[in-house]
Structures are given as structure tokens and as C-alpha cells.
Amino acid sequence: MDREWPVKQPEVVYELVREGEDVSSTPPVRRKPRSFIRRNRFILAIFATGTALAVGCFAFTYWLSTQKFACPQWALDCSVSDFVKKIARSLNQVQGIVGAVFTAAVAMMAHAAYQLAETTLWPALTSTAFSLCDIDNYVASTRGTLTASPWALSRARGVGQITVLLVVTLVSMLRFADSVIVGYAYSLTNVTTTFKSNYTSGGGLGLTYDGFQSNPPGMLPGAAGAAASTYTSFASGLSSEPLPDLRQYVIDRANLSVVGNFSAFAVEAYTDITCSPWPIEIAQETKDKMYVEANMSRDALEVRQQPMLTLWVDRWKNVSAARAVTTIMFAAINGTIEGGFKNGPTDLMQELDYTNGVSSVACDVDVELKDSTVCTHTDPTLCPPPKMILSELKTIGPPPCDGEGKNMYCISVWLAAAVNTYGVSIFGTQPMFSPPFRAGDIRQPRQLLNTTTPLPLAWTSTAGPDTSYDWTQETLKNFVKVGSGALGMTITRHFLKDSGDLESTLVVPRLKTSRIFLMFLSPSLVMASLAVVAVMSKLMHRATNVPEVRSGATSDIIVSSQSNDIRKYVGMVRTNAMSRGAFSRLRVRYGIVAEGTEGLAHTKHVTALPKRKK
């Protein structure tokens, strides 16, 4: 029970109400939030400034996400301005500046929501009794103080109050997300970027394979000589085979390996290799060499008596305009080939201690050239329609290689028989090869790193090892395929014809455009919150008959606290008749006080506001 204390009442002046005059018609009704904003245009100015800054931050970041920070040397129509280069070098500092401006912009936009939320104090006090401490927490919460939000929410009653407090709490929490969003947008990520590069199509050898299998061998075409160097580099582990999964295509894989993913038209060599045991015909042998018969050679071929792998082309058959089957003989002297035919040993071989004789197989290499498409995307569904022609049958292999324009068999034979030209002819004999690096050889890890399967190495010495070697058919087939791919790569650099622009996509570090749109999240939520608060403020004012939309500023609270009831309790605090703690717990409401005016008073001494005309 509240104790009544005698307080000197101020002089009250009454005005007579004329006949027909309605008290509810005064003061003027200003229940719409726009009337509040119209009287406080500074709020609108801050909101507009914050919106402009937020849009500016987004526009700058979006523009930056469209820029390339670096251009590959091979890329056409690609340049990076000095301004972008400076930004790229100082991207962390730029992120910090943009983050600070963006956070300030969202805070300025949130100020309007806070101001409108603060206007709901008076409708809340009209419908709910608040202690003075509750008023402090409610006002602090509507101004964005998160520590006051839990207490204010616990004292809130009604959908309007709870909705407003939840909305401003969400807006207050957004300021912690702003820097995270900007940091996420400015994080460099691998972005698929389209580039253009120049590629010249064409290619060929210009000569048939006839004449290049002799002792000593004839001069090789430029493409074949380049292929021999390329294969030796692969086998020795000096370089990596570029795009090994595309070795069946007649394209310059070395240059194309750096341009990223692409789709284009190209000639594809469909290769099938079948090996079977086959005897060799030794016409003559000495301690240094043996002479073997080959169907495509007029004279017997010379082979050194060394325990290595040797090979020669026995014959070929033209199957169609772009298909040929080439038979390659592999012979392991004093060694074994998986599934091979054992020749000898002859008396001379036994004298040389080559007790294993010669193991031989005949491998039919069926190569058919077709116009096809090549795509480097791992997912075929991502392959765009091809536009560029990297190679095609009608332009590859100029006369006399193409048989007067009627077939392409010489290219097919060259691709199959290329490995026969990759070794070293010692004293004019057939080339010989040693096995791939074995475990324990310091070069073996490097070779395994750079090739899909270890490759035979060209033997360059007249002195043979004191051992014998075993060869698998898989090693021989891989030998032919890698060697064929090396030639398919180098012939594209000869007899060039038309050049064009190849579009490709490469993953490069830059800003990802899709992330930039997250910067709309905070401003959009603030705008939505502003709309919700405005609607709730209007509804709460209408429901409680509060005539004017105004803030909960100190000046407004002082004006509304000049009721005799409040003055009484203030006087008690001044005379120490009531503690300040008890005073802060005093429960008050807003309405018609004893003097007949609107104001704050103890819950027992206030009545509801009368309904007024709009």
C-alpha cells in the first residue's frame, strides 16, 4: 500500500470548454510515423547517407570482382590497370577500409529504425505498467543496446512490444556480421575465368615412312626429330608429359596445357595394340651384330649383339583412307618378353653367354584417324560447344604424305612406328633401349613423377650390361602410346595454316562475384526492419489512442513526468523519505492523470486515453 505524503500542489488554471467542443479534438492527432520523420528530417538525412555509402561499397566491390588481378602471358585482350594492380597489392588494407565504411553505413541506416522503435515507448506505457527501470531498459533496447534487450523483452507484453524489441535486437546484431560479410566478399578464391589465346592449326610430316628404316637411318623430318627429343625428356624424367589423358589427339598439348579447360575440334587417333609371339629370321650374325630380315626392308637390318631391347617395323597395311595397321617387332636379346617367342640361343649366342637367346613379339598397331572433338573438362556436361579447329583431316599431312589427297595412311603409320626413331643408332644399327629406372636408382622417383608409367630409355653405349632384362607387354604398349603421343604433339608445329582465337577457362585467384551480393543482406534486413517497426508503431499508437508519435528522448520523458503524482514521489526522494532504488521500481503508466492532462503517473492514479478523431 502506497503511503500518501502531503505535497504542496501547484496552482492549476482551468479553461472553460465551450458548448459543443470535444476535448478529444485537441491536441492534434499525429499517429503516423511519417509525421514523426517529417518533424525530424535529420533522421531521413542520416538514412539516405547510410544507404548511399552502402550502395557505394557494394558497387566498388562488385566492380572489383569483375577485374582480373593478373593476366597470363599467352592471353589475348587481357590487361590489368595500374589502379587494379595497386588494389591487388594492398587488398587487405582495401578490405579494412571498405569494411569500416560499410559498417558505418549500415549503422546509419539502422539509426532510423532505432528512432522509430523508440516511439513505441508511449503506446507501451499506455497498455503496460513499467517501472522506471523498465523504461530505461526499453529505451536502451530500442537504441540498439544488446545488454538491455533480454531484460526489456522479459517485461514486454503484447505482440507489438515483443515484435519491436526483437526487430531492433536483430538490427543491433547485424553490426557484428558486417565485417564478416565484407571479409568473406574480399577473400580471394579460385574463380573460373575465360581467356582467349591464339592457336595455329594445320600440321603434318610431309613424307611417308619409307626410307627411314635403314642402316644407318635416313634424316628424319623435323617433327619426328622433335618428337624423339620430347620422348627422351619424358623418359628421363626431365619434363612432365603434358595432358597425358589427351595423348590420342593430334594437338599441341605442350602449349595447350597452360590455357586451362577448353573444347575444340581436333583429329583423334584411335589406337589398338595387339601383341603375339613371333619368331625373327636371323640371316647372319657375328660377335658384334646380327642381321635380321624385315618385310618392308630391302636389305637385312643390323642389330647389335647387346642384352638390350631392340625393335624394327616389319610391315604395314593400309586399311582405309585414314587407317593403317603397322607391325612392330620387339626383340629382347638375352632377355625375355612376356608371352614372347624364344629364338635360339645359337652357338654364337652361347659363346657370348647369351643363354636366353632372343625373345620376340610382333605387335600390330592399328591407328585410325578421325575428326573429333577434344574437351579438357573433367565433367563432360561442362564442355561448351566447340568453335575452334585445332586440327582436321583435310588439312593435316600435305602432299606427298596424303597420297594425292585420297588418304592419310602415312600419318597413321608414323604415329604407330614413331618409337623406332627415338633411339640412338650405334654404328648405324637399329636403336636399342634399356629398361625403365628400377627401384634404388636415384632417377627412378623423378621418372615415376613425370610419367604415367616408366618408359624404356635409349641405350647409347657400345658396352652392354652383364645382365638380362625382362619386359612386360604393358611396358611395350605404353612405350608405343607415349611415343605416338609425342609425335602427335610435334607434327602440329609444322605445315601450319590458319590461326584463330581459342576460348578457354582457367581457375585464377580473384574476388567471386556471387559472394558480393551478400553485402545486400544487412542493408536489406535494416530496411525490412524499418518497415516492420514503422507499421508496428502506427498500429500501437492507434490501439492505445496515443495522439502523437514522438521519441523517448529525455526532454519528452521530462515533459510527461510533470504530473503531481510523479512530483510527489520526487519530493519523497529529495527528502530521503524514499530510496532511489525504491523510486526506480515505481511502476507507472501513461494516460490521463489527476490534473486531466496526459502524462506519467503511478498505475493507480492514471486512466486510459480517450479515443480521438483522426
C-alpha positions as CSV (number, residue, x, y, z in Angstrom):
1,M,0.0,0.0,0.0
2,D,1.5,3.3,-1.1
3,R,1.8,5.9,1.6
4,E,0.3,9.4,0.8
5,W,2.6,12.3,1.6
6,P,1.4,15.9,1.8
7,V,2.9,17.8,-1.1
8,K,2.1,21.4,-2.0
9,Q,0.1,21.4,-5.1
10,P,0.9,23.9,-7.9
11,E,-1.7,26.4,-9.0
12,V,-3.9,25.0,-11.7
13,V,-5.6,27.2,-14.3
14,Y,-8.7,25.8,-15.9
15,E,-10.2,26.9,-19.2
16,L,-13.9,26.6,-19.8
17,V,-15.0,24.3,-22.5
18,R,-17.3,25.9,-25.0
19,E,-20.6,24.2,-25.8
20,G,-20.1,21.6,-28.5
21,E,-16.3,21.5,-28.1
22,D,-14.8,18.0,-27.8
23,V,-11.8,17.6,-25.6
24,S,-10.7,14.7,-27.7
25,S,-10.1,17.0,-30.7
26,T,-7.1,18.5,-29.0
27,P,-4.1,18.2,-29.2
28,P,-3.8,17.3,-32.9
29,V,-3.6,13.6,-33.8
30,R,-0.1,12.7,-35.3
31,R,-0.1,8.9,-35.1
32,K,1.7,8.2,-38.4
33,P,5.4,7.6,-38.3
34,R,5.9,9.8,-41.4
35,S,4.8,12.8,-39.4
36,F,7.5,12.0,-36.9
37,I,10.1,11.7,-39.6
38,R,8.8,14.9,-41.2
39,R,9.5,16.7,-37.9
40,N,12.9,15.0,-37.6
41,R,14.4,15.3,-41.0
42,F,17.8,14.7,-39.7
43,I,16.8,11.0,-39.4
44,L,16.0,10.9,-43.1
45,A,19.2,12.6,-44.0
46,I,21.3,10.0,-42.0
47,F,19.4,7.1,-43.5
48,A,19.9,8.5,-47.0
49,T,23.6,9.0,-46.4
50,G,24.0,5.5,-45.0
51,T,22.1,4.0,-48.0
52,A,24.3,5.9,-50.4
53,L,27.5,4.7,-48.7
54,A,26.3,1.1,-48.6
55,V,25.4,1.2,-52.3
56,G,28.8,2.7,-53.0
57,C,30.6,-0.1,-51.1
58,F,28.7,-2.7,-53.0
59,A,29.3,-1.0,-56.4
60,F,33.0,-0.7,-55.8
61,T,33.3,-4.3,-54.6
62,Y,31.2,-5.6,-57.5
63,W,33.4,-3.8,-60.0
64,L,36.5,-5.2,-58.3
65,S,35.1,-8.7,-58.6
66,T,34.9,-8.3,-62.4
67,Q,38.5,-7.4,-62.6
68,K,41.4,-9.8,-63.2
69,F,44.3,-9.2,-60.9
70,A,46.8,-10.8,-63.3
71,C,46.9,-11.9,-66.9
72,P,48.7,-15.0,-68.3
73,Q,51.4,-14.2,-70.8
74,W,49.6,-16.1,-73.6
75,A,46.2,-14.4,-73.0
76,L,44.8,-12.1,-75.7
77,D,42.9,-8.9,-74.9
78,C,43.7,-9.1,-71.3
79,S,45.2,-6.3,-69.3
80,V,45.3,-5.1,-65.7
81,S,45.3,-1.4,-64.9
82,D,47.8,0.2,-62.6
83,F,44.9,1.0,-60.2
84,V,43.8,-2.6,-60.0
85,K,47.4,-3.7,-59.5
86,K,47.7,-1.3,-56.5
87,I,44.5,-2.7,-55.1
88,A,45.6,-6.3,-55.6
89,R,48.9,-5.5,-53.7
90,S,47.0,-3.9,-50.8
91,L,43.9,-5.9,-50.8
92,N,43.9,-6.4,-47.0
93,Q,44.0,-2.6,-46.4
94,V,41.3,-2.1,-49.0
95,Q,39.1,-4.7,-47.3
96,G,39.6,-2.9,-44.0
97,I,38.6,0.5,-45.4
98,V,35.5,-0.9,-47.2
99,G,34.6,-2.9,-44.1
100,A,34.7,0.2,-41.9
101,V,32.7,2.3,-44.3
102,F,30.2,-0.4,-44.9
103,T,29.7,-1.0,-41.1
104,A,29.2,2.8,-40.6
105,A,26.7,2.9,-43.5
106,V,24.6,0.1,-42.0
107,A,24.7,1.7,-38.6
108,M,23.5,5.0,-40.1
109,M,20.6,3.1,-41.8
110,A,19.8,1.4,-38.5
111,H,19.6,4.8,-36.8
112,A,16.2,5.4,-38.4
113,A,14.9,2.0,-37.2
114,Y,16.1,2.8,-33.7
115,Q,14.3,6.2,-33.7
116,L,11.0,4.7,-34.9
117,A,11.3,1.9,-32.4
118,E,11.8,4.4,-29.6
119,T,8.4,6.0,-30.5
120,T,6.7,2.8,-29.3
121,L,7.6,3.6,-25.7
122,W,4.4,5.7,-25.2
123,P,2.0,3.1,-26.5
124,A,3.8,0.5,-24.5
125,L,3.4,2.6,-21.3
126,T,-0.2,3.1,-22.0
127,S,-1.0,-0.6,-22.2
128,T,1.6,-1.9,-19.8
129,A,2.8,-0.7,-16.4
130,F,6.6,-0.2,-16.4
131,S,8.9,0.5,-13.5
132,L,11.2,3.4,-14.1
133,C,14.0,0.9,-14.5
134,D,11.9,-0.9,-17.1
135,I,11.6,2.3,-19.0
136,D,15.4,2.7,-19.0
137,N,15.8,-0.8,-20.4
138,Y,13.1,-0.4,-23.0
139,V,14.6,2.9,-24.3
140,A,18.1,1.4,-24.3
141,S,17.0,-1.6,-26.2
142,T,15.3,0.4,-28.8
143,R,18.5,2.4,-29.2
144,G,20.5,-0.8,-30.0
145,T,21.9,-1.8,-26.6
146,L,22.1,-5.6,-26.7
147,T,22.7,-5.9,-22.9
148,A,19.3,-4.3,-22.2
149,S,17.4,-6.4,-24.7
150,P,16.9,-9.5,-22.6
151,W,15.5,-7.5,-19.7
152,A,13.3,-5.4,-21.9
153,L,11.9,-8.5,-23.6
154,S,11.1,-10.1,-20.3
155,R,9.0,-7.2,-19.3
156,A,7.3,-6.7,-22.7
157,R,3.7,-7.5,-23.1
158,G,1.7,-7.8,-26.3
159,V,2.7,-8.6,-29.9
160,G,3.6,-5.0,-30.7
161,Q,6.2,-4.6,-27.9
162,I,7.8,-8.0,-28.4
163,T,8.0,-7.6,-32.2
164,V,9.6,-4.2,-32.0
165,L,12.2,-5.3,-29.4
166,L,13.0,-8.5,-31.4
167,V,13.4,-6.5,-34.6
168,V,15.8,-3.9,-33.1
169,T,17.7,-6.6,-31.4
170,L,18.2,-8.3,-34.8
171,V,19.3,-4.9,-36.3
172,S,21.8,-4.5,-33.4
173,M,23.3,-7.9,-34.0
174,L,23.8,-7.1,-37.7
175,R,26.7,-4.8,-37.0
176,F,28.7,-7.8,-35.9
177,A,28.0,-9.6,-39.2
178,D,29.0,-6.6,-41.4
179,S,32.8,-7.1,-41.1
180,V,32.4,-10.9,-41.5
181,I,30.4,-10.4,-44.8
182,V,32.9,-7.9,-46.2
183,G,35.8,-10.2,-45.2
184,Y,34.0,-13.1,-47.0
185,A,33.4,-11.0,-50.1
186,Y,37.1,-9.9,-50.2
187,S,38.6,-13.4,-49.7
188,L,40.5,-14.4,-52.8
189,T,39.1,-17.7,-54.2
190,N,39.7,-19.7,-57.3
191,V,37.3,-18.4,-59.9
192,T,36.9,-19.9,-63.3
193,T,37.8,-17.1,-65.8
194,T,37.5,-17.1,-69.5
195,F,40.6,-16.2,-71.6
196,K,41.5,-16.1,-75.3
197,S,44.7,-17.4,-76.8
198,N,46.0,-17.7,-80.4
199,Y,46.4,-21.2,-81.9
200,T,47.5,-22.0,-85.4
201,S,46.0,-25.2,-86.9
202,G,47.4,-27.5,-89.5
203,G,50.3,-29.8,-89.1
204,G,51.9,-32.7,-90.8
205,L,55.1,-34.5,-91.7
206,G,55.3,-34.2,-95.5
207,L,57.0,-37.6,-96.1
208,T,56.0,-41.2,-95.9
209,Y,57.7,-43.6,-93.6
210,D,59.6,-45.3,-96.5
211,G,63.3,-44.9,-96.3
212,F,63.7,-44.1,-92.6
213,Q,64.3,-47.7,-91.6
214,S,67.8,-48.4,-92.9
215,N,71.3,-48.8,-91.6
216,P,72.3,-46.1,-90.9
217,P,68.9,-44.4,-90.8
218,G,68.0,-41.5,-93.0
219,M,67.4,-38.0,-92.0
220,L,64.2,-37.6,-90.1
221,P,61.5,-35.0,-90.8
222,G,61.6,-32.0,-88.3
223,A,58.5,-33.2,-86.5
224,A,59.9,-36.7,-85.9
225,G,63.3,-35.3,-84.7
226,A,61.4,-33.0,-82.2
227,A,59.3,-36.0,-81.1
228,A,62.4,-38.0,-80.3
229,S,63.8,-35.2,-78.1
230,T,60.4,-34.8,-76.4
231,Y,60.1,-38.6,-75.7
232,T,63.7,-38.7,-74.3
233,S,62.8,-35.8,-72.0
234,F,59.7,-37.7,-70.7
235,A,61.5,-41.0,-70.3
236,S,64.5,-39.4,-68.5
237,G,62.2,-37.5,-66.1
238,L,63.5,-34.1,-67.3
239,S,60.0,-32.9,-68.1
240,S,56.4,-34.0,-67.5
241,E,54.1,-35.2,-70.2
242,P,51.5,-32.5,-70.7
243,L,47.9,-33.6,-70.7
244,P,48.7,-37.3,-70.8
245,D,45.0,-38.2,-70.9
246,L,44.7,-36.4,-74.3
247,R,47.8,-38.0,-76.0
248,Q,45.5,-39.6,-78.6
249,Y,44.7,-36.2,-80.1
250,V,46.8,-34.6,-82.7
251,I,47.2,-31.2,-80.9
252,D,50.0,-29.2,-79.3
253,R,49.5,-30.4,-75.8
254,A,52.5,-28.6,-74.5
255,N,51.1,-25.2,-75.3
256,L,47.5,-26.1,-74.6
257,S,48.4,-27.5,-71.1
258,V,48.7,-23.9,-69.7
259,V,45.5,-22.4,-71.1
260,G,43.1,-24.3,-68.8
261,N,39.9,-26.1,-69.9
262,F,38.8,-25.8,-73.4
263,S,36.6,-27.5,-76.1
264,A,37.6,-27.7,-79.8
265,F,37.6,-29.8,-82.9
266,A,40.7,-32.0,-83.4
267,V,41.9,-35.1,-85.1
268,E,41.8,-38.2,-82.8
269,A,43.9,-41.3,-83.3
270,Y,42.1,-44.4,-82.2
271,T,44.9,-46.9,-81.4
272,D,44.6,-50.6,-80.7
273,I,47.7,-52.7,-80.0
274,T,47.8,-56.5,-80.1
275,C,51.0,-58.4,-79.4
276,S,51.7,-62.0,-80.1
277,P,54.7,-64.3,-80.1
278,W,56.6,-64.2,-83.4
279,P,59.9,-65.6,-84.5
280,I,62.6,-63.5,-86.1
281,E,64.6,-64.5,-89.1
282,I,68.3,-64.2,-88.4
283,A,70.1,-64.0,-91.7
284,Q,73.6,-63.7,-90.3
285,E,75.3,-63.0,-87.0
286,T,78.7,-62.0,-85.7
287,K,80.1,-61.3,-82.3
288,D,79.2,-57.6,-82.7
289,K,75.9,-57.7,-84.6
290,M,73.2,-59.9,-86.2
291,Y,71.3,-59.4,-89.4
292,V,67.5,-59.8,-89.3
293,E,65.0,-59.9,-92.2
294,A,62.1,-57.4,-92.3
295,N,59.3,-57.4,-94.9
296,M,59.4,-53.7,-95.5
297,S,63.3,-53.5,-95.8
298,R,65.1,-54.5,-99.0
299,D,68.3,-55.3,-97.0
300,A,68.6,-57.2,-93.7
301,L,68.6,-54.9,-90.7
302,E,71.6,-54.7,-88.4
303,V,71.1,-55.3,-84.7
304,R,73.9,-55.2,-82.1
305,Q,74.7,-58.2,-80.0
306,Q,73.9,-56.5,-76.7
307,P,71.5,-57.7,-74.0
308,M,69.0,-54.9,-74.6
309,L,65.6,-54.3,-76.3
310,T,65.6,-53.5,-80.0
311,L,62.8,-53.0,-82.5
312,W,62.0,-52.5,-86.1
313,V,59.0,-52.1,-88.4
314,D,58.2,-55.3,-90.2
315,R,55.3,-54.2,-92.4
316,W,52.2,-52.1,-92.6
317,K,48.8,-52.3,-94.3
318,N,46.6,-49.5,-95.4
319,V,43.1,-50.4,-94.3
320,S,41.2,-47.3,-95.3
321,A,41.7,-43.6,-96.2
322,A,42.8,-42.8,-92.6
323,R,43.6,-46.1,-91.1
324,A,46.7,-48.4,-91.2
325,V,47.9,-51.4,-89.3
326,T,51.6,-51.3,-88.6
327,T,53.5,-54.4,-87.3
328,I,56.4,-53.6,-85.0
329,M,58.9,-56.4,-84.0
330,F,60.3,-56.2,-80.4
331,A,63.3,-58.4,-79.6
332,A,64.9,-58.8,-76.2
333,I,68.5,-60.1,-76.6
334,N,69.4,-62.5,-73.8
335,G,66.2,-61.3,-72.1
336,T,62.5,-62.2,-72.0
337,I,59.4,-60.5,-73.2
338,E,56.1,-61.5,-71.6
339,G,54.4,-64.0,-74.0
340,G,57.3,-63.8,-76.4
341,F,58.8,-66.4,-78.8
342,K,62.2,-67.7,-77.8
343,N,64.7,-67.7,-80.6
344,G,67.9,-69.8,-80.0
345,P,70.2,-69.5,-78.4
346,T,72.5,-70.0,-81.3
347,D,76.0,-71.3,-81.0
348,L,77.4,-67.8,-81.2
349,M,74.9,-66.6,-78.6
350,Q,76.0,-69.4,-76.2
351,E,79.6,-68.4,-76.8
352,L,78.7,-64.8,-75.8
353,D,76.9,-66.3,-72.8
354,Y,73.5,-65.2,-74.1
355,T,71.9,-68.3,-72.8
356,N,68.3,-66.9,-73.0
357,G,68.6,-66.4,-76.8
358,V,66.3,-63.7,-78.3
359,S,62.7,-63.3,-77.1
360,S,60.5,-61.6,-79.7
361,V,56.9,-60.5,-80.2
362,A,55.1,-58.9,-83.1
363,C,52.8,-56.0,-82.1
364,D,50.1,-54.9,-84.6
365,V,49.4,-51.2,-84.0
366,D,46.1,-50.3,-85.5
367,V,45.8,-46.5,-85.9
368,E,42.7,-44.8,-87.3
369,L,42.4,-41.0,-87.6
370,K,39.0,-39.4,-87.2
371,D,37.8,-35.8,-86.9
372,S,36.6,-35.5,-83.4
373,T,36.2,-33.1,-80.5
374,V,38.5,-32.6,-77.5
375,C,37.4,-31.3,-74.2
376,T,39.6,-31.0,-71.1
377,H,36.8,-30.6,-68.5
378,T,36.7,-33.4,-66.1
379,D,32.9,-33.3,-66.2
380,P,31.7,-33.8,-69.8
381,T,28.5,-31.9,-69.1
382,L,30.6,-28.7,-68.6
383,C,32.0,-28.9,-72.1
384,P,30.8,-26.0,-74.2
385,P,30.1,-26.4,-77.9
386,P,33.5,-26.3,-79.8
387,K,34.3,-23.4,-82.1
388,M,38.0,-23.6,-82.8
389,I,39.6,-26.2,-85.1
390,L,42.9,-27.3,-83.7
391,S,43.5,-30.0,-86.4
392,E,41.4,-31.7,-89.1
393,L,42.0,-34.5,-91.6
394,K,41.6,-32.3,-94.7
395,T,44.5,-30.0,-93.7
396,I,46.9,-32.4,-91.9
397,G,49.8,-34.0,-93.7
398,P,50.4,-32.1,-97.0
399,P,51.5,-34.0,-100.2
400,P,53.0,-36.4,-100.9
401,C,52.1,-37.7,-97.5
402,D,48.4,-37.7,-98.2
403,G,48.5,-39.8,-101.3
404,E,47.3,-37.1,-103.6
405,G,44.6,-36.1,-101.2
406,K,43.0,-39.5,-101.1
407,N,44.2,-41.0,-97.8
408,M,46.1,-40.2,-94.6
409,Y,47.8,-43.6,-94.1
410,C,51.3,-42.2,-93.8
411,I,50.3,-40.2,-90.6
412,S,48.7,-43.4,-89.2
413,V,51.9,-45.3,-89.9
414,W,54.2,-42.6,-88.5
415,L,52.2,-42.5,-85.3
416,A,52.5,-46.2,-84.9
417,A,56.1,-46.5,-85.8
418,A,57.4,-43.3,-84.2
419,V,59.2,-45.2,-81.4
420,N,61.5,-46.8,-84.0
421,T,63.1,-43.4,-84.5
422,Y,63.5,-42.5,-80.8
423,G,66.6,-44.5,-80.0
424,V,70.3,-43.9,-80.9
425,S,71.8,-45.8,-83.9
426,I,75.2,-47.1,-82.7
427,F,77.4,-47.6,-85.6
428,G,74.4,-47.5,-87.9
429,T,72.5,-50.3,-86.3
430,Q,68.9,-50.5,-85.1
431,P,68.2,-48.4,-81.9
432,M,68.3,-50.2,-78.5
433,F,66.6,-49.5,-75.3
434,S,67.3,-50.2,-71.6
435,P,64.5,-50.9,-69.0
436,P,62.9,-48.1,-67.1
437,F,64.7,-46.9,-63.9
438,R,64.4,-49.5,-61.3
439,A,63.9,-49.3,-57.5
440,G,67.1,-47.9,-55.9
441,D,68.1,-45.8,-58.9
442,I,68.2,-42.1,-57.8
443,R,66.5,-41.1,-61.1
444,Q,63.5,-43.5,-60.7
445,P,61.3,-41.3,-58.4
446,R,61.7,-38.4,-60.9
447,Q,60.7,-40.6,-63.8
448,L,57.7,-42.0,-62.0
449,L,56.6,-38.5,-61.1
450,N,56.7,-37.2,-64.6
451,T,55.1,-40.1,-66.5
452,T,52.1,-42.3,-66.0
453,T,54.2,-45.5,-66.5
454,P,58.0,-45.8,-66.6
455,L,59.3,-45.7,-70.2
456,P,62.2,-47.5,-71.9
457,L,65.4,-45.4,-72.2
458,A,67.5,-45.1,-75.3
459,W,70.8,-47.0,-74.9
460,T,73.8,-45.1,-76.2
461,S,76.8,-47.2,-75.3
462,T,78.7,-50.0,-77.1
463,A,79.3,-51.8,-73.9
464,G,76.4,-54.0,-72.8
465,P,75.4,-54.7,-69.2
466,D,76.3,-58.0,-67.6
467,T,72.7,-59.0,-67.0
468,S,69.5,-59.8,-68.8
469,Y,66.2,-57.9,-68.6
470,D,62.5,-59.0,-68.5
471,W,59.9,-56.9,-70.4
472,T,56.2,-56.9,-70.0
473,Q,53.8,-56.3,-72.9
474,E,52.2,-53.5,-70.9
475,T,55.5,-51.6,-70.9
476,L,55.9,-52.1,-74.6
477,K,52.3,-50.9,-75.4
478,N,52.8,-47.9,-73.2
479,F,56.1,-47.2,-75.0
480,V,54.2,-47.1,-78.3
481,K,51.3,-44.9,-77.0
482,V,53.5,-42.3,-75.3
483,G,55.8,-42.2,-78.3
484,S,52.8,-41.8,-80.7
485,G,51.5,-39.0,-78.5
486,A,54.8,-37.2,-78.6
487,L,54.8,-37.2,-82.4
488,G,51.1,-36.2,-82.5
489,M,52.1,-33.2,-80.5
490,T,55.1,-32.1,-82.6
491,I,53.6,-32.5,-86.0
492,T,51.1,-29.8,-85.2
493,R,54.0,-27.3,-85.2
494,H,54.8,-27.9,-88.9
495,F,53.0,-27.0,-92.1
496,L,50.8,-24.5,-90.2
497,K,47.8,-23.0,-91.9
498,D,45.1,-21.0,-90.2
499,S,45.2,-19.3,-86.9
500,G,42.3,-18.4,-84.6
501,D,41.4,-17.5,-81.1
502,L,40.8,-20.3,-78.7
503,E,38.5,-19.6,-75.7
504,S,39.4,-21.4,-72.5
505,T,38.6,-21.2,-68.9
506,L,41.3,-21.1,-66.2
507,V,41.0,-21.0,-62.5
508,V,42.6,-17.9,-61.1
509,P,42.6,-16.2,-57.7
510,R,40.2,-13.2,-57.6
511,L,37.0,-12.0,-55.9
512,K,34.0,-14.2,-56.5
513,T,31.1,-12.1,-57.8
514,S,28.4,-14.3,-56.2
515,R,29.8,-13.5,-52.8
516,I,29.4,-9.8,-53.3
517,F,25.7,-10.0,-53.2
518,L,25.8,-11.0,-49.6
519,M,26.6,-7.3,-48.9
520,F,22.9,-6.7,-49.6
521,L,22.0,-8.8,-46.6
522,S,22.5,-6.2,-43.8
523,P,21.0,-3.2,-45.7
524,S,18.0,-5.2,-46.8
525,L,17.3,-6.5,-43.3
526,V,17.6,-3.0,-41.9
527,M,15.1,-1.7,-44.5
528,A,12.8,-4.5,-43.8
529,S,13.2,-3.9,-40.0
530,L,12.4,-0.2,-40.6
531,A,9.2,-1.1,-42.4
532,V,8.1,-3.5,-39.7
533,V,8.9,-1.0,-36.9
534,A,7.0,1.7,-38.7
535,V,3.9,-0.5,-39.1
536,M,4.0,-1.7,-35.5
537,S,4.4,1.9,-34.2
538,K,1.4,3.0,-36.2
539,L,-0.7,0.1,-35.0
540,M,0.3,0.5,-31.4
541,H,-0.4,4.2,-31.4
542,R,-3.8,3.6,-33.0
543,A,-4.7,0.8,-30.5
544,T,-3.8,2.8,-27.4
545,N,-5.1,6.2,-28.6
546,V,-1.8,7.9,-28.1
547,P,-2.3,11.1,-30.2
548,E,1.3,11.9,-31.2
549,V,4.3,9.9,-32.5
550,R,7.3,11.1,-30.5
551,S,10.6,9.7,-29.3
552,G,11.6,8.6,-25.8
553,A,14.2,11.4,-25.5
554,T,14.9,12.8,-22.1
555,S,13.1,16.0,-22.9
556,D,9.9,14.1,-23.8
557,I,10.1,12.0,-20.7
558,I,10.6,15.1,-18.5
559,V,7.6,16.8,-20.1
560,S,5.4,13.7,-19.5
561,S,6.6,13.4,-15.9
562,Q,5.3,16.8,-14.6
563,S,2.2,15.3,-13.1
564,N,1.5,15.9,-9.4
565,D,1.8,12.2,-8.8
566,I,5.3,12.0,-10.0
567,R,6.3,15.2,-8.3
568,K,5.1,13.7,-5.1
569,Y,7.5,10.8,-5.4
570,V,10.3,13.0,-6.5
571,G,9.8,15.1,-3.4
572,M,10.0,12.0,-1.3
573,V,13.3,11.0,-2.8
574,R,14.7,14.5,-2.2
575,T,13.7,14.4,1.5
576,N,15.1,10.8,1.8
577,A,11.7,9.5,2.6
578,M,12.1,7.1,-0.3
579,S,15.3,5.5,-1.5
580,R,16.4,5.9,-5.1
581,G,16.2,2.1,-5.6
582,A,12.6,2.1,-4.5
583,F,11.9,5.0,-6.7
584,S,13.4,3.2,-9.7
585,R,11.0,0.3,-9.0
586,L,8.0,2.7,-9.0
587,R,5.5,1.3,-11.6
588,V,4.0,4.0,-13.8
589,R,1.7,4.2,-16.9
590,Y,1.0,6.8,-19.5
591,G,-2.5,8.2,-19.7
592,I,-4.8,10.8,-18.2
593,V,-3.5,11.9,-14.8
594,A,-5.4,13.5,-12.0
595,E,-4.9,17.0,-13.4
596,G,-6.8,16.0,-16.5
597,T,-3.8,16.1,-18.8
598,E,-1.7,13.4,-20.4
599,G,1.4,12.2,-18.6
600,L,3.0,9.6,-16.4
601,A,1.7,8.6,-13.1
602,H,1.5,5.8,-10.7
603,T,-0.5,2.9,-12.1
604,K,-3.3,3.6,-9.6
605,H,-3.6,7.3,-10.5
606,V,-3.9,7.2,-14.3
607,T,-6.7,6.4,-16.6
608,A,-6.8,5.3,-20.3
609,L,-6.5,7.9,-23.0
610,P,-9.8,8.8,-24.6
611,K,-10.5,7.8,-28.2
612,R,-9.8,10.7,-30.5
613,K,-10.9,11.6,-34.0
614,K,-8.3,11.1,-36.7
